[in-house]
Amino acid sequence: MKPFWLRSLGVAAFFLAATDTTQGTTVNLEATVLYTTLSDCTSKTTGKQVLVTAVIPSGSCATSNTCPETPSGSSLFPDITCPTTDGTASGTFIQTDLPTLFGSNPYVVVEKYSSACAAPADITSITAYLADGKCHKTDTAASYRATRKADGSATVQLYSDAACTSAGTLLTVSAADGSSHACVSDTKVYGAGTTPLYLTSTMNYDTTANTCSSGVPSLVSTAVANVDTTCTTTSACTGSAAPYTGTKCSSASSFLTDMATAFGSSPYVIVQKYNSGQACVATELSGVTAYLADGKCHKTDTAKSYRATQKADGSASVLSYTDAVCGTLGTQFTVSAADGSSHACVSDTKVYGAGTTPLYLTSTMNYDTTANTCSSGVPSLVSTAVANVDTTCLTTSVCTGSAAPYTGTKCSSASSYLADMGTAFGVNPYVIVQTFTTGKSCADEELSGITAYLADGKCHKTSSSASYRAIRNADNSASIKKYTDGICSSGETTTSLGTSQGACTADTKVYGAGTTPLYLTSTVNYDTAANTCKSGLPSYVASTVVGVDACAATVACTGQAAPYTGTS
């Protein structure tokens, strides 16, 4: 009769079933923990052992961490420990020691008795196998493969050689039997975790900048590999033109995390395909493709390309083309918000992803001077338009115009825009007004334009027949006065903005930072006229609040004798 196996409730979780009899007493064990390197053995590295065998010693147990290679030349190093067990799932050896040894790795434990599992003293051996599906050598003429599924079914195939070629005894358990660890044929079985699928991914990159081993990929095509396939992560690019490719090795259990690391803050869509009619069971995974969901055209071959998008609600689309420039549409794959956010199994497919496809923006930056070649410094106005995803936007490094306002161009996306403006204005107060398509509740993808104003209260010319003044208060409220001439004197219209940052009001959102300062006129007294009353140590300073344009600093002293005065 075949032994029972246990259902996995999670790595390092064991199972307390009603059929497991609590035996109360404990016995001492002598356990041999087998490693394949001396350093792992002497350091007792978690998850590095390939086999754990325990028996009740005939005498006393003595621990030993000298790890002698046994047999000589075998690359097998035993560590001897002295645990205890009460013959149940709640015993120290089963519940604590083995989970600590195996860590997050899956494993299967076979506990054998001399008679009917009646008492801990009847235990003849406990063997714990690393259930990763790979071949593990345990002696010069012994090896095994062990597997464990999420439904509790498992196998342990023993071999009479060191390379898993001469099959010996096969232990199997069905999913139904795996739900219990009752005593069957003088044997109890425990376990945890699930044998992973092993994956080989081809990573596409648009450049060779990071030797195709890091950076944001444009496409990741992943195949399920044979457990013994030698996958080598590459450190150099393949190909003489984009897409350049590299190889990455992983397992199904770590794939989603690996992709999150690879794409970073960039949006992406993952499409997992499963064998037909298998309800997307993890072990039936047949292939995975991960797309860079930036909305742009990505070439994947001489006659293939795609565009992928993802929205904040989890809906996504992938358009595949039969040419390299996204000109001839081949197939269209779409996923609803409900299916995308729940990762539902639909047509043998699951979809994952992260991030949101951004809107691309082109900003015209106004400056009052050409001091920083219109590529840095504090702008007086930023007018931003939503650009087509394929529009070639070039950030400029020289000014346009022969008089103020001088202009430059900056390229960005909606996802980085607020941070970009914070950097551009620095400590200076500013107001950002975002406008959206009417009646769309200010949905991100409905952005139609943005204007950012320098809120210093001063008059800023925006063209020969237009100018503005903007102020921002400490409570986040703001006002913008626009004029129909270049000197803020004619045709004034005022827009008042509320205190709610980022709230959608009348198809508009407002952001900003800082507070418009008060402007002061100071009469500065000096005892001498040595510095034309512009610098040096004053003897007295009297200041008053004035209008933003009302102060004129002097360049010469007033007065025939001390105190001499100047204005600042």
C-alpha positions as CSV (number, residue, x, y, z in Angstrom):
1,M,0.0,0.0,0.0
2,K,1.2,3.4,-0.9
3,P,2.0,5.9,2.0
4,F,0.0,9.0,2.6
5,W,1.4,12.4,1.9
6,L,0.4,15.8,3.1
7,R,-1.1,18.8,1.6
8,S,1.0,22.0,1.7
9,L,-0.5,24.9,3.5
10,G,2.6,27.0,2.9
11,V,6.3,26.7,3.2
12,A,7.4,25.7,6.7
13,A,3.7,25.0,7.7
14,F,2.8,21.6,9.0
15,F,-0.5,20.0,9.5
16,L,-2.4,19.0,12.5
17,A,-5.0,16.5,11.3
18,A,-7.5,14.8,13.5
19,T,-6.1,11.4,12.6
20,D,-2.7,12.2,14.0
21,T,-2.6,10.6,17.5
22,T,-0.7,12.6,20.1
23,Q,1.6,10.1,21.7
24,G,2.8,12.3,24.6
25,T,6.2,10.8,25.2
26,T,9.4,11.8,23.4
27,V,12.4,9.9,22.2
28,N,15.9,11.1,21.4
29,L,17.1,11.0,17.8
30,E,20.4,11.1,16.1
31,A,20.0,13.1,12.8
32,T,22.4,13.2,9.9
33,V,22.1,16.4,7.9
34,L,23.8,16.0,4.5
35,Y,25.3,19.0,2.6
36,T,27.2,19.1,-0.7
37,T,29.8,21.7,0.4
38,L,32.0,21.8,3.5
39,S,31.2,25.5,4.1
40,D,27.5,25.0,4.0
41,C,27.9,22.1,6.4
42,T,30.1,23.9,9.0
43,S,27.9,27.0,8.9
44,K,24.6,25.0,8.9
45,T,23.3,27.1,6.0
46,T,19.5,27.1,5.8
47,G,18.1,25.5,2.7
48,K,21.4,24.0,1.5
49,Q,21.0,20.4,2.8
50,V,20.0,17.7,0.4
51,L,18.9,15.0,2.8
52,V,18.1,14.6,6.5
53,T,18.0,11.2,8.1
54,A,17.2,10.5,11.7
55,V,17.1,7.3,13.8
56,I,16.8,6.4,17.5
57,P,20.4,5.8,18.5
58,S,21.4,2.5,20.3
59,G,23.3,4.6,22.8
60,S,23.7,8.2,23.6
61,C,23.8,10.9,20.8
62,A,26.7,13.2,20.3
63,T,26.5,16.2,18.1
64,S,29.4,16.8,15.6
65,N,29.9,19.7,13.2
66,T,33.3,18.6,11.9
67,C,31.7,17.6,8.6
68,P,34.1,15.0,7.3
69,E,33.6,14.2,3.6
70,T,31.9,10.9,3.7
71,P,32.7,8.8,1.7
72,S,36.0,10.4,0.7
73,G,35.7,12.2,-2.6
74,S,31.9,12.1,-2.6
75,S,31.4,15.9,-2.0
76,L,29.0,14.9,0.7
77,F,29.4,16.4,4.2
78,P,27.4,15.2,7.2
79,D,26.5,17.3,10.2
80,I,25.3,15.3,13.3
81,T,22.6,16.7,15.5
82,C,20.5,15.3,18.4
83,P,16.9,16.3,18.2
84,T,13.8,14.7,19.9
85,T,10.4,13.7,18.5
86,D,7.1,12.5,20.0
87,G,6.0,11.0,16.7
88,T,3.5,13.7,15.8
89,A,3.3,16.8,13.6
90,S,3.6,19.0,16.7
91,G,6.8,17.4,17.9
92,T,9.9,19.5,17.9
93,F,11.7,17.7,15.1
94,I,8.8,17.8,12.6
95,Q,7.4,21.2,13.6
96,T,10.5,23.2,14.3
97,D,13.8,21.6,13.4
98,L,13.0,20.6,9.8
99,P,11.3,23.9,8.8
100,T,14.4,25.6,10.1
101,L,16.7,23.4,8.1
102,F,14.8,23.6,4.8
103,G,13.7,27.3,5.1
104,S,11.5,28.2,2.1
105,N,12.4,25.1,0.1
106,P,9.8,22.4,-0.4
107,Y,10.4,19.0,1.3
108,V,8.8,15.6,2.0
109,V,9.3,13.7,5.3
110,V,8.8,9.9,5.5
111,E,8.5,8.6,9.1
112,K,8.7,4.8,9.4
113,Y,7.7,2.6,12.3
114,S,8.4,-1.0,13.2
115,S,4.8,-1.6,14.2
116,A,1.5,0.4,13.5
117,C,3.0,3.8,14.4
118,A,2.0,2.9,18.0
119,A,4.7,4.8,19.9
120,P,7.7,7.1,19.3
121,A,10.0,4.3,20.5
122,D,8.9,2.2,17.5
123,I,10.3,4.8,15.0
124,T,12.8,3.1,12.7
125,S,13.8,6.1,10.6
126,I,12.7,9.6,9.6
127,T,13.9,10.8,6.2
128,A,13.4,14.3,4.8
129,Y,13.9,14.9,1.1
130,L,14.4,18.2,-0.7
131,A,11.4,18.3,-3.0
132,D,12.7,20.6,-5.7
133,G,12.5,18.0,-8.4
134,K,16.2,17.9,-9.1
135,C,18.6,15.0,-8.8
136,H,20.3,14.8,-5.5
137,K,23.2,12.5,-4.8
138,T,23.2,10.9,-1.3
139,D,26.0,8.4,-1.7
140,T,28.4,7.1,-4.3
141,A,25.7,4.8,-5.6
142,A,22.5,6.4,-4.4
143,S,20.4,9.4,-5.4
144,Y,16.8,10.6,-5.5
145,R,14.2,13.1,-6.9
146,A,11.4,14.3,-4.8
147,T,8.4,16.5,-5.8
148,R,5.4,17.9,-4.0
149,K,2.3,19.7,-5.4
150,A,0.0,22.3,-3.9
151,D,-2.8,19.7,-3.7
152,G,-0.7,17.5,-1.4
153,S,0.3,14.8,-4.0
154,A,4.0,13.9,-4.0
155,T,6.6,11.5,-5.3
156,V,10.0,10.3,-4.1
157,Q,11.9,8.3,-6.7
158,L,15.0,6.5,-5.4
159,Y,17.9,5.5,-7.7
160,S,20.7,3.0,-7.3
161,D,23.4,5.3,-8.8
162,A,24.6,8.8,-8.1
163,A,23.1,10.4,-11.2
164,C,19.4,9.5,-11.1
165,T,19.6,7.1,-14.1
166,S,18.9,3.6,-12.5
167,A,15.5,3.8,-11.0
168,G,14.7,2.0,-7.8
169,T,11.8,2.3,-5.4
170,L,9.1,4.9,-6.2
171,L,7.0,6.3,-3.4
172,T,3.8,8.1,-4.6
173,V,0.8,9.7,-3.0
174,S,-2.4,11.0,-4.6
175,A,-3.9,14.4,-3.7
176,A,-6.7,12.6,-1.8
177,D,-4.2,10.6,0.3
178,G,-2.1,13.7,0.8
179,S,-4.7,15.4,2.9
180,S,-3.9,13.2,5.8
181,H,-0.8,11.9,7.6
182,A,-2.4,8.8,9.1
183,C,-0.4,5.7,9.8
184,V,-0.5,3.5,6.7
185,S,1.8,0.5,6.3
186,D,3.7,1.5,9.4
187,T,4.4,4.9,7.8
188,K,3.5,8.5,8.4
189,V,4.3,11.3,5.9
190,Y,4.7,15.0,6.4
191,G,5.8,17.9,4.1
192,A,5.7,21.5,3.1
193,G,6.0,23.7,0.1
194,T,5.6,23.0,-3.6
195,T,8.1,21.9,-6.2
196,P,8.7,24.9,-8.5
197,L,8.6,25.1,-12.2
198,Y,12.0,26.2,-13.6
199,L,12.0,29.0,-16.2
200,T,14.3,30.3,-18.8
201,S,13.7,33.9,-19.9
202,T,14.9,35.7,-23.0
203,M,15.1,39.4,-22.1
204,N,14.9,41.9,-24.9
205,Y,16.6,45.3,-24.6
206,D,16.6,48.4,-26.8
207,T,20.2,49.1,-26.0
208,T,23.4,47.3,-24.9
209,A,24.0,49.9,-22.2
210,N,23.7,47.4,-19.3
211,T,25.1,44.3,-21.2
212,C,21.6,43.0,-21.3
213,S,21.8,41.9,-17.7
214,S,20.0,44.8,-16.1
215,G,18.0,47.9,-16.9
216,V,14.4,47.9,-18.2
217,P,13.6,45.2,-20.8
218,S,11.2,45.8,-23.7
219,L,10.0,42.2,-23.7
220,V,10.6,39.1,-21.6
221,S,9.7,35.7,-23.3
222,T,9.8,32.8,-20.8
223,A,9.6,29.1,-21.4
224,V,9.2,26.3,-18.8
225,A,12.5,24.4,-18.7
226,N,13.2,20.8,-17.9
227,V,14.2,20.5,-14.3
228,D,17.7,19.4,-15.3
229,T,18.2,22.0,-18.0
230,T,21.3,24.0,-17.4
231,C,20.2,27.6,-17.5
232,T,23.0,30.2,-17.4
233,T,22.1,33.9,-16.8
234,T,24.2,35.8,-19.3
235,S,26.3,38.9,-18.7
236,A,26.7,40.0,-22.4
237,C,24.3,40.9,-25.2
238,T,23.4,38.8,-28.2
239,G,22.6,40.5,-31.4
240,S,24.0,43.3,-33.6
241,A,20.9,45.5,-33.5
242,A,17.9,46.1,-31.3
243,P,16.3,44.1,-29.9
244,Y,19.5,42.9,-28.1
245,T,18.9,39.8,-25.9
246,G,20.1,38.3,-22.7
247,T,19.1,35.2,-20.7
248,K,17.8,35.1,-17.1
249,C,17.1,31.9,-15.0
250,S,14.4,31.8,-12.4
251,S,11.5,29.6,-11.1
252,A,7.8,30.1,-11.2
253,S,7.8,30.8,-7.5
254,S,10.0,33.9,-7.9
255,F,9.1,35.0,-11.4
256,L,6.6,37.8,-10.5
257,T,9.2,39.2,-8.0
258,D,11.9,39.0,-10.6
259,M,9.8,40.9,-13.2
260,A,9.0,43.6,-10.6
261,T,12.7,44.0,-10.1
262,A,13.5,44.0,-13.8
263,F,10.9,46.6,-14.8
264,G,11.2,48.8,-11.7
265,S,9.0,51.8,-11.8
266,S,8.1,51.2,-15.5
267,P,4.6,49.8,-16.2
268,Y,4.4,46.3,-17.5
269,V,1.9,43.5,-18.3
270,I,2.6,39.8,-17.7
271,V,0.6,37.2,-19.7
272,Q,0.8,33.7,-18.3
273,K,-0.4,30.8,-20.6
274,Y,-1.4,27.4,-19.3
275,N,-2.0,24.0,-20.9
276,S,-5.6,23.8,-22.3
277,G,-8.4,22.9,-19.9
278,Q,-6.2,22.7,-16.8
279,A,-7.9,25.6,-14.9
280,C,-4.5,27.5,-14.8
281,V,-3.1,25.1,-12.2
282,A,0.4,26.3,-11.4
283,T,2.1,23.1,-12.6
284,E,0.4,23.4,-16.0
285,L,2.1,26.7,-16.9
286,S,3.3,26.5,-20.5
287,G,4.9,30.0,-21.1
288,V,5.0,33.6,-20.0
289,T,5.5,36.9,-21.8
290,A,6.1,40.2,-20.1
291,Y,5.5,43.4,-22.0
292,L,6.8,46.9,-21.3
293,A,3.5,48.8,-21.1
294,D,4.7,52.3,-22.0
295,G,2.4,52.5,-25.0
296,K,5.3,52.8,-27.4
297,C,6.1,50.6,-30.4
298,H,8.7,47.9,-29.5
299,K,10.3,45.8,-32.1
300,T,10.7,42.1,-31.2
301,D,11.9,40.7,-34.5
302,T,12.5,41.8,-38.1
303,A,8.8,41.4,-38.8
304,K,7.3,41.6,-35.3
305,S,6.4,44.4,-32.9
306,Y,3.9,45.3,-30.2
307,R,2.3,48.1,-28.1
308,A,1.1,47.4,-24.6
309,T,-0.8,49.6,-22.2
310,Q,-2.1,49.2,-18.6
311,K,-4.5,51.3,-16.7
312,A,-4.7,52.0,-13.0
313,D,-7.8,49.8,-12.7
314,G,-5.9,46.7,-13.9
315,S,-7.3,46.6,-17.4
316,A,-4.7,46.1,-20.2
317,S,-4.1,45.6,-23.8
318,V,-1.4,44.1,-26.0
319,L,-1.5,44.9,-29.8
320,S,0.8,42.6,-31.8
321,Y,1.9,43.6,-35.3
322,T,3.2,41.7,-38.3
323,D,5.9,44.2,-39.0
324,A,8.7,45.8,-37.0
325,V,7.2,49.3,-36.9
326,C,3.7,48.7,-35.5
327,G,2.1,49.4,-38.8
328,T,0.1,46.2,-39.6
329,L,-2.0,44.9,-36.8
330,G,-1.9,41.2,-36.3
331,T,-3.7,40.3,-33.0
332,Q,-5.2,42.2,-30.2
333,F,-5.3,40.9,-26.6
334,T,-7.4,42.7,-24.0
335,V,-8.1,42.1,-20.4
336,S,-10.9,43.7,-18.3
337,A,-10.3,45.6,-15.1
338,A,-12.0,42.8,-13.1
339,D,-9.9,40.0,-14.6
340,G,-6.7,42.0,-14.6
341,S,-7.0,43.0,-10.9
342,S,-8.1,39.5,-9.8
343,H,-5.7,37.6,-12.0
344,A,-8.6,35.4,-13.0
345,C,-8.1,32.3,-15.2
346,V,-9.7,33.2,-18.6
347,S,-9.2,31.1,-21.7
348,D,-6.2,29.3,-20.0
349,T,-4.6,32.7,-19.3
350,K,-3.8,34.8,-16.3
351,V,-2.7,38.4,-16.4
352,Y,-0.5,40.3,-13.9
353,G,1.2,43.6,-14.1
354,A,2.0,46.9,-12.3
355,G,2.1,50.6,-13.0
356,T,0.1,52.7,-15.4
357,T,0.9,53.6,-19.0
358,P,1.9,57.3,-18.8
359,L,0.8,60.2,-20.9
360,Y,3.7,61.8,-22.7
361,L,4.1,65.6,-22.3
362,T,5.9,68.4,-24.2
363,S,6.5,71.5,-22.1
364,T,7.4,75.0,-23.3
365,M,9.4,76.7,-20.6
366,N,9.4,80.5,-20.4
367,Y,12.4,82.3,-18.8
368,D,12.9,86.0,-18.2
369,T,16.6,85.7,-19.1
370,T,18.9,83.6,-21.2
371,A,21.4,83.1,-18.3
372,N,20.9,79.3,-18.1
373,T,20.3,78.7,-21.9
374,C,16.6,78.1,-21.1
375,S,17.4,74.6,-19.8
376,S,17.5,75.3,-16.1
377,G,16.9,78.0,-13.6
378,V,13.4,79.2,-12.4
379,P,10.8,79.4,-15.3
380,S,8.2,82.2,-15.3
381,L,5.7,80.0,-17.0
382,V,5.4,76.3,-18.2
383,S,2.8,75.5,-20.9
384,T,2.4,71.7,-21.3
385,A,0.6,69.8,-24.0
386,V,-0.2,66.0,-24.2
387,A,1.9,64.5,-27.0
388,N,1.3,61.5,-29.2
389,V,3.1,58.5,-27.8
390,D,5.4,58.4,-30.8
391,T,6.1,62.1,-31.0
392,T,9.8,62.8,-30.9
393,C,10.3,65.3,-28.1
394,L,13.7,66.8,-27.7
395,T,14.7,68.7,-24.6
396,T,16.5,71.8,-25.8
397,S,19.8,73.3,-24.5
398,V,19.5,76.8,-26.2
399,C,17.0,79.6,-25.9
400,T,14.4,80.5,-28.5
401,G,13.5,84.2,-28.9
402,S,15.3,87.6,-29.1
403,A,13.6,89.1,-26.0
404,A,11.8,87.9,-22.9
405,P,10.1,85.6,-22.6
406,Y,12.8,83.3,-23.9
407,T,11.7,79.7,-24.3
408,G,13.0,76.2,-24.1
409,T,11.5,72.7,-24.4
410,K,11.4,69.9,-21.8
411,C,10.1,66.4,-22.3
412,S,8.4,64.4,-19.5
413,S,5.5,62.1,-18.7
414,A,2.4,62.7,-16.6
415,S,3.8,60.3,-14.0
416,S,6.9,62.5,-13.4
417,Y,5.5,65.9,-14.1
418,L,4.8,67.1,-10.6
419,A,8.2,66.0,-9.5
420,D,9.7,67.7,-12.5
421,M,8.0,71.0,-11.7
422,G,9.1,70.8,-8.0
423,T,12.6,70.5,-9.3
424,A,12.2,73.3,-11.8
425,F,10.7,75.9,-9.4
426,G,12.8,74.9,-6.4
427,V,12.1,77.0,-3.3
428,N,10.0,79.5,-5.4
429,P,6.2,79.4,-5.0
430,Y,4.3,78.1,-8.0
431,V,0.8,77.0,-9.0
432,I,0.0,74.1,-11.4
433,V,-3.4,74.0,-13.2
434,Q,-4.3,70.7,-14.9
435,T,-7.2,70.6,-17.3
436,F,-9.1,67.5,-18.4
437,T,-11.6,66.5,-21.0
438,T,-15.1,67.7,-20.0
439,G,-17.2,65.2,-18.0
440,K,-14.4,62.6,-17.5
441,S,-13.9,63.1,-13.7
442,C,-10.3,64.1,-14.2
443,A,-9.3,60.6,-15.1
444,D,-5.5,60.5,-15.7
445,E,-5.8,59.4,-19.3
446,E,-8.2,62.4,-20.0
447,L,-5.6,65.0,-19.3
448,S,-5.7,67.7,-22.0
449,G,-3.1,70.3,-20.8
450,I,-1.2,71.8,-18.0
451,T,0.0,75.3,-17.1
452,A,2.5,76.1,-14.3
453,Y,2.8,79.6,-13.0
454,L,5.5,81.3,-11.0
455,A,3.5,82.5,-8.0
456,D,5.8,85.4,-6.9
457,G,3.0,88.0,-7.4
458,K,5.1,89.8,-10.0
459,C,4.1,90.6,-13.6
460,H,5.3,88.0,-16.0
461,K,5.1,88.7,-19.8
462,T,4.1,85.6,-21.7
463,S,3.8,87.2,-25.2
464,S,3.6,90.7,-26.7
465,S,-0.1,90.8,-25.8
466,A,-0.3,88.6,-22.7
467,S,0.9,88.6,-19.2
468,Y,-0.1,87.4,-15.7
469,R,0.3,87.7,-12.0
470,A,-0.1,84.6,-9.7
471,I,-0.2,84.4,-5.9
472,R,-0.3,81.4,-3.6
473,N,-1.4,81.5,0.0
474,A,-0.3,79.3,3.0
475,D,-3.7,77.5,3.0
476,N,-3.0,76.4,-0.7
477,S,-5.6,78.8,-2.1
478,A,-4.3,80.8,-5.1
479,S,-5.4,83.3,-7.7
480,I,-4.2,84.0,-11.3
481,K,-4.8,87.3,-13.0
482,K,-4.3,87.3,-16.7
483,Y,-3.9,90.4,-18.9
484,T,-4.3,91.3,-22.6
485,D,-1.0,93.2,-22.8
486,G,2.6,92.5,-21.9
487,I,2.8,94.7,-18.7
488,C,-0.2,93.5,-16.6
489,S,-2.3,96.7,-17.1
490,S,-5.2,95.9,-19.5
491,G,-8.0,93.4,-19.7
492,E,-7.6,91.8,-16.3
493,T,-9.4,88.5,-15.7
494,T,-9.1,86.7,-12.4
495,T,-9.2,82.9,-11.7
496,S,-9.6,82.0,-8.0
497,L,-8.4,78.5,-6.9
498,G,-9.5,76.6,-3.8
499,T,-7.5,75.0,-1.1
500,S,-7.9,71.4,-2.1
501,Q,-4.7,70.1,-3.7
502,G,-5.4,67.5,-6.4
503,A,-9.2,67.6,-6.1
504,C,-11.2,67.5,-9.4
505,T,-13.3,70.6,-9.7
506,A,-14.9,71.7,-13.0
507,D,-12.6,69.3,-14.9
508,T,-9.6,70.9,-13.3
509,K,-7.0,69.8,-10.7
510,V,-4.7,72.3,-9.0
511,Y,-1.3,71.6,-7.3
512,G,1.5,73.8,-6.1
513,A,4.0,74.7,-3.4
514,G,5.3,77.6,-1.5
515,T,3.7,80.9,-0.5
516,T,3.9,84.3,-2.3
517,P,6.2,86.5,-0.2
518,L,5.5,90.0,1.1
519,Y,7.7,92.6,-0.6
520,L,9.4,95.3,1.6
521,T,11.0,98.7,1.0
522,S,13.8,99.4,3.5
523,T,15.4,102.8,4.2
524,V,18.9,102.0,5.3
525,N,21.0,104.5,7.3
526,Y,24.8,104.6,7.1
527,D,27.4,106.6,9.0
528,T,29.5,107.1,5.8
529,A,28.9,107.3,2.1
530,A,31.8,104.9,1.5
531,N,29.8,102.2,-0.2
532,T,27.2,104.4,-2.0
533,C,24.8,103.3,0.7
534,K,24.4,99.9,-1.0
535,S,26.5,97.8,1.3
536,G,28.5,97.9,4.5
537,L,27.2,98.0,8.1
538,P,24.0,100.1,8.5
539,S,23.3,102.1,11.6
540,Y,19.5,101.8,11.2
541,V,17.0,100.1,9.0
542,A,13.3,101.0,8.7
543,S,11.1,98.7,6.5
544,T,7.5,98.9,5.2
545,V,5.3,96.5,3.2
546,V,4.8,97.8,-0.3
547,G,3.2,96.6,-3.5
548,V,5.0,93.9,-5.5
549,D,6.2,96.5,-8.1
550,A,6.6,99.5,-5.8
551,C,10.2,99.3,-4.7
552,A,13.2,100.8,-6.5
553,A,16.6,100.1,-5.0
554,T,19.0,103.1,-5.1
555,V,22.6,103.2,-6.3
556,A,23.7,106.4,-4.5
557,C,23.5,107.9,-1.1
558,T,20.9,110.5,-0.1
559,G,21.9,113.3,2.3
560,Q,24.9,115.7,2.8
561,A,25.9,114.4,6.2
562,A,25.4,111.3,8.4
563,P,23.1,109.5,8.5
564,Y,23.3,108.9,4.8
565,T,20.5,106.8,3.4
566,G,19.8,104.3,0.6
567,T,16.8,102.2,-0.4
568,S,16.7,98.4,-0.7
